Amino acid sequence: MSRLCRSSVLLALALMSGCDMLGIESAQLVAERKEAESKAVGGACRHAGRALEDCFVLNRKADKAAVFAGWREMNDYMRENKIEEVAPQHGTGTQMAAKPAAEAVEPKAEAPAKAAKAGKHES
């Protein structure tokens, strides 16, 4: 019986070594992903011409050091290649941070409805 028990334990250990295949992420993988996302956020903020402080306010859960690193890398890249900033479409960072999520972006369905009402009155 002990031979069967040892075999079962060895088999279980062998299967447990493949936990990455099960979708269980290690702490290191999670930290690397969070850092990469934060650097991407910083780079995107710089490309959009947002101030670093606005970027921090808009992305509170992002790692500040990684956001700064991404912002700085994009700043250097944009200066070397003479790339202009792309203006944000939804207002400045402080305006967006001050508004609740429901008010931040207006639904686009209202514009055609308003145009249809305006067309009826003109006829």
N, C-alpha and C positions, 0 to 999 in steps of 0.2 A: 504494500500500500504506500509506503514512503517513496518508492520509486515513481509511482504515478503522481504523487503530490509534488515531487521535485520537478517532474516533467511539466506539470501544469504551471508551476511557478515560472519556470524557464520560458515556457511558451507565452505566458502573460507578460513577462518582461520584454520579450522580443517584440510583441505586439505594441507595447507601450512606447517603445523607442520610435515608432512611426507616428507619433501624435500630430506631427505637422500635417500629415495627410488628412487628419480628422478635422482640421480647421481650428485647432487650438493654437492661439498665437502666444508666443513667448513675450515676456516683459520687454525684452530688447527689441523685438520686432515692433511692438506697439510704440515704444519710445522713438524708434527710427522713423516710423510713419508719421507720428505727431510732429517731429522736427521737420520732416520734408514738407508736410502740409503748411506748417508755420512759415517756412522759408518761401514757399510758393505764394502765400498770402502777402508777405512782405514785398516780394517782387512785383506782384500784381498792384499793390498799393502805390509803389513807386512809379510803375508804368502809367497808372491812372492819374499821377500827379498829386496824390494825397499826401498830406503831411504824416510823418511817422506817428505823431500823437493821435491823429484821427484814425490811423490804422489800428492802433492799440485799442481805442474806444470801440471801434466797429467789430473787432475780433478779440473779445475779452478772454476766450478760452485758449487762444493760441499762445504759444511760448514766446515771451517778449524778446528773449535773446535770439531765437531763431528768426522771428519776424524782422528784427533789426538786421541780422546777417543777410537775409533775402533782399531786404530793401537796399542795403549797401551794395550787394553784388549787382542788382539791377541798375542802381545809380551809376556804378562804374561802367557797366556794359553800355548803358545809354549814352554816357559821355564819350566813350571811345568810338562808338558807331554813329554819333550825332543823331540819335533817335529822339523825336519830340514826344511829349506826353500826350496821352489820349484823355480828353476831358471826360469826367464821369457823366453819365446820362441822367442820374437820379439825384443830383444836387451834391453839395459838399458833404464831407464825412460828419461834421458836427450837426448839420441839418438832419441827416439820415439817422444819427444816433439819438437825437432828441425826439424823433417821431416814433410812435408805436408801430409795430409791424403792419397792422391793418391799414394805416394811413400812408405808409412809406411809398407804396406803389399803387397808383390808381388803376382800376380795371380798365382794359382797353375796350370792353364791350359798350361802355357808356358813350364813347365818341360817335359810333354809327347811329345810336339811338337819338342823340342830340341833333345830328345832321338830318335824320329822317323827320324829326319834329320841325326843324327849321324849314325844310323843304315843303311841308304841308302848309305852313303859314304863308309862304311866298306865292303859292299857286292861286 
